[in-house]
Every structure is written in structure tokens, then in C-alpha cells.
Amino acid sequence: MEPLPVSYSKMKQTRLVLPPDTNHLDTIFGGKVLAYIDEIAALTAMKHSNCVVVTASIDSVDFLSSAKVGDALTLEASVTWTGRTSMEVYVKVYADDLLKGKTVMTTESFLTMVAVDAKGSPTVVPAVTPQTDEEKRLFDTAPSRKQHRQSRAALR
């Protein structure tokens, strides 16, 4: 199985923030953003692995700012690291005020997705090859995040 560049599975989605997506402050519900993050992470991992995937964990979610009604919410995702059957996916979320021409990062998140076969058993995924400086930084720091996940699991 040949390694794939990070760019191979990179995905981008844009959604309009509508009133039903928001709270009483007219900012998007965090749970709505989480659902979008999980969806794009799954699509990205599926493209990388060419398999069905399941979410093993949402490792971190940092809400940095909010998006409001009328903003375009853009999600960017890429597979940053792989294990034997698992993939770490990094997702960045931006809010674009298209009328004012302002863009702000609202959220960043790391998820672990696992590729599964037709019987639901984990299956081997291709390795990932970073190319840009950011991709290399995320790849090089992935073992620390994996160790943090394992430490967290040991606390249960």
C-alpha cells in the first residue's frame, strides 16, 4: 500500500449559518459545529482510506470565536497522521462575514477515525506523507497527541 500525500484527501465544505442553527445570541450552536466537524472528518478519512470509517474519538475541540447568522462557515480537513487502521484528522473552521469581507478562525479540532471493512472490523490504511511546513509540523507532533489520548484513556 503506497503512502498518500496529505493533499490527496484534503477536503473543504462551506455552509451558511441560518437562524435554526443558532442560540439566543444568534451565534451557532457548538453541537452543530461538532456535527459538521465529525462529518467532514469522516469524509476526509474515507477518501484517504477508501473505506468506511467510524469515529473513534474527538480528541480535542477548541472554540476560539463564534459564527453568527449570515456567516459562511468553512471547514477544512486533512489526514495528518496514520496508524495501522486509524487516522488522525485535523479540522479547522472559519467564519466568513461575506458582506464585510472578514474571516476569523472559529474552531480547530483533532479526531481519530478508524477504517472498517464490510464486517465492521478495523482494516489497514495507507500511510500519509506530509509536504508543507504545516503538514510536517502536524505529522511530527501527532505521536504526542496519540500519547495524550492513551493517557486519557488510562484514567477511565
NORVEN-V617687 format. One record per pair of residues at least 12 apart in sequence whose C-alpha atoms are under 6 Angstrom apart, sorted by the first residue. I is the first residue (numbers start at 1). J is the second residue. Records with the same first field share a line. If there is no record, write none. Layout:
I: J + J
//
This chain:
1: 126
3: 126 + 127 + 128
4: 128 + 129
5: 128 + 129 + 130
6: 128 + 129 + 130
9: 44 + 47 + 48
10: 77 + 78
11: 76 + 77
12: 75 + 76
13: 74 + 75
14: 73 + 74
15: 72 + 73
16: 72
17: 69 + 70 + 71
18: 69
19: 69
26: 68 + 69
27: 67 + 68
28: 67 + 68
41: 89
49: 125
51: 115
52: 115 + 116
53: 114 + 115 + 116
54: 113 + 114
55: 113
56: 112 + 113
57: 111 + 112
58: 111
59: 110 + 111
60: 109 + 110
61: 108 + 109
62: 107 + 108
63: 106 + 107
64: 106 + 107
65: 106
66: 106
67: 95
71: 95 + 96 + 97
72: 95 + 96
73: 94 + 95
74: 93 + 94
75: 92 + 93
76: 91 + 92
77: 90 + 91
78: 90
80: 139
81: 139
82: 127
84: 124
85: 114 + 115 + 122 + 123 + 124 + 125
86: 113 + 114
87: 112 + 113
88: 111 + 112
89: 110 + 111
90: 109 + 110
91: 108 + 109
92: 107 + 108
93: 105 + 106 + 107
94: 106
//
